[in-house]
Amino acid sequence: MPPAKKRARSYDPVKTRTAVLTQFGHVRQAVSGLTGEELALPTRLGSWTVRDLAAHVVLVVGAASRALDRDEPARAELGLLEWPSAIAARAGDIDEATRELAGAEPDLAALYARTDERLARDLADTPGDRVLAVRAGVMTLADFLITRTVELVVHADDLNAAVPGLDIPYDRQALAACTRLLADTLAVKAPGGSTEVRIPPYAVVQCVEGPRHTRGTPPNVVETDPLTWIRLATGRLAWRDAVAQAAVSASGERADLGGLLPVMA
């Protein structure tokens, strides 16, 4: 079976909607308090400033409302586990749109307020099986909202890294969904059962070709915390550095994931 057809795990749609709105609210509150000097700071995302990154968060979250303004496609064609590779191919388009929005909207607080209000209204009125044509492809609203947890959690971490003293909190449900989707993406990229990747308390996946573990302690185990995993999975942290910092433990001959990461960049 091709990796793209692997069955995605189930997510609670009500919890997901709440998680997206809550995490966006956390970012909104933090961005609204930033000074001009802080907005001009560099980030770890190439040449993007904090202002660019803050505008990008609005761009990717507001994509749900913009898609709902368009006619509904006949059927979903993009599965949840296909999204990470599909969106990576659109990096150039996303960069251009982000810079355009950052330049066109000097008042970020007002932009966030409008986006938050519209999104809350749209999510209250729209069923999860509504099909959307979004940048990565055509998918259901329920699946698209899972991908928004990835965008929100990853970029909250980027903002925290860029602005000294900033401490955007992570909604538990958003962090869980982000962790699980990126872990499942690794299992799609490296199918198998010889290595167990543990990211407590949110995810455990089997991956990497080789002898399949069936009982007892697996011979190859990788374990780390959710934020470290998310940084590894998105290219914010190199595998060798995480191991050197003891941020990840890896035991067994098939426990080196350095050649498989990031799964999304």
N, C-alpha and C positions, 0 to 999 in steps of 0.2 A: 504494500500500500504506500503510495507516495506520501512524504511527510506532510504536505499541505492538506491532505485529507484526514489527518489524525483528528480524532474527536476531542474537542475542547471540553474542559471541565465545566460544571454548571456554576452560575453565580446568581445570587439573589438580586433581582432587578430593583427592588425597592431599596435595599441597602446600598446598591451601586449608585442610584440616583442621589441618595442622601450623601453618600461619600463624595461624589463629584461636587455637589453644591457646597458642602462643608469645606473641602480642601480648597476650592476656589475662593471661598470666603476668607480662609486663612491667608492666602496669597494676596487677596485684595486688601485686607487690613494692613499687611506689611508694606505693600507697594505704596499705599496711600500716605504712609508716613515717611517715605524716603525724601531726602533733600536733593537739590539739583546736583550737588557734588557726588552724592551716592549714586544717583542715576547715571552719572557719567563714568563710573568705575568700570574697568574691564571685567570680563567673565572668563571662565575656562572654555567658552564656546567660540573659539576663533577670534574674530574681530568684533563680535557682539559686545555692546555695553550692557549695563544693567537695564537701561531704558529699552534697548532692543529686546532683551530677554523678557522683560515685563510685558511688552507689547506682544511678544510671541505667545505668551500664556493666554492672552485674550484671543488671539487669532485661533489657536487650536481648540479652545473651549467654546468659543462662539461659532465654530464650524457646525455644531449640531443645529443651532437655530438657523443658520444660513441654508443648510441642507433642507430643513423643513419648509423653507420658503419655495423650494423648487418642486416640480412634479415628482411623484413617487415612482421610482423604477419598478419594473414588473417583478423582479425577484433579487434577492441578495446573491452576489457572486463571490464575495470575499469573506473567507472564514476568519475567525478571531486569531487563529494561530498563523495565518498568512499575513496578517497586518504588519508585523515588525519588518519583514523584508520588503513589503510593498511600499511602506512609507519611507524607508531608507532610500529608495530609488527616486523619491521626489524632493530630495534635500535642496537642490538648486531652486526649485519653485518656492519652497517654504522660506528659504533665506530671502528671496526677493520680496515676497509678500510681507514678511516680518519687517524688513527695513522700510517698506512703503508705509505700513501702518504706524510704525514708530515715528516716522517723519510727519505723518498727517494728523496725529493726535497728540498735541502738546499736553493736554490735561488727562493724565492717566487715571486719576481718581474718578473722573466723570466717565471715562471709557469703561472702567471696571464696573461702576455702578449700573450703567446701561446694560452691559453684558450680563451681569448677575441677575438683574430684574427680568430680562427677557428669557434667560435660560430657565429660571425657576418657573416661569409661566409655561414655557414650552414643555418642560419635563412633567409638569402636573397634568397636562392635557393630552399627552401623546403615548400610545401603547408601545411597549418594547419591541414588538414585531414590525413596527413601521420601518420601511426600507429607505435608506438614505444613499444618495450619490455624494460621496466625500472624496477628498483628495487621493486617498489610497485606493479607492474602488467603491463598490456598491455593497453595503452591509446593513445589518439591522441596527436600529437605535440601541438595543440592549448591548450588542457587541461593541458598538462604537463607544458607548459610555465606559466600558471596561478599558478601552484604549485611552480614554481621557484620564483615568486614574494614573496611568503610566506617565502621561505628559505632565500632569499636575505634581505628582510626587517627585519625579526626576528634576523638574525645573524648580520646585521649592528647594530642593537640595542644592541646585546650581546657584540660586539666589543667596542661600545661606552661606555658601562658600565664597561668594563674591563680595558681600557686604559685611564688614566687621561688626560683630554684635547682633546681627540679624538672626532671629531664631524662629523661623516659621514652623509651627507645629505640623505634625503629620496625622491626619485622620486615620484611625486604626483600620477601618474598612478599605480606605483608599490604598493604604500601605500594603494591606493583605492582597488586594486584587492585583496591584502592580507587581508585587513579589511573585505571585503565582503565575501570572501571564509570562513573565520573563523566565521563570523556571521551566515552564512548559515549552517555551520557545527553544531552550537548550535541549530538552528531550526530543524535540522535532529535528533539530539540527544534527544531533548525535544520537540517533535511536539505538537502543540496546538496554541491557540490564546488568552490566558488570559493575557500574559505579552508582552509588547512592549519594545524591546531593541533598543535604538537609539545611533548611533555612527556618529554624524555629522562631516563632510558633506557627508559621504560615504555610510552609510548603516542604514536601519531600518528593523528589522525582528520581526515577531510574533512567540512566542514560549510558552511552558508550558501548560499542560492540565488544563482545567477549563473553566469557562464561557467565551465565545468569545466576544471580543470587536468589536462593529460594527460602532459606531459613537461617536463624542465628545471626551473628554479627556479620555484615557484608565485608568482603575483603578489601573493597575500595570505597572510602568514605570521604566526602568533602562536607564541611560544615562551616557556616558563617552566619552573621546576623543580617536582617533584611536590608539595611542601608548599604552595608558593604557589598552584598549581592547585587543590589541595583546599580551601584557604581561599577562593579565588575562587568555586569551584563550590558551596560551602556557605554563602556569605554572610558568612564571617568577615572577608573583605577586599574592599573596593570596587575595581572595575576602575580607576577614575581614580587611586586611591591606589597601586595596584600599578604602574601606568605611571609615576607621578611618582617612585616609589621605585626605578625601573629594575629592579623584580622581574619584570617581564614586558616582552618586546619585541614590538612589533606594527608590521608594515609592509604598506601597501596600503590601498586605499579601503574594502575590506570586512573589515579586520582589527580593527575596534573591536567587541569582544564585550560592551561594557558593557550593552547593552540585552537581552542573552541570559542574563546571569548575575544571581543564582546559578541553577544548574540544580536545586539541592536546598537547601531552607532550613528 
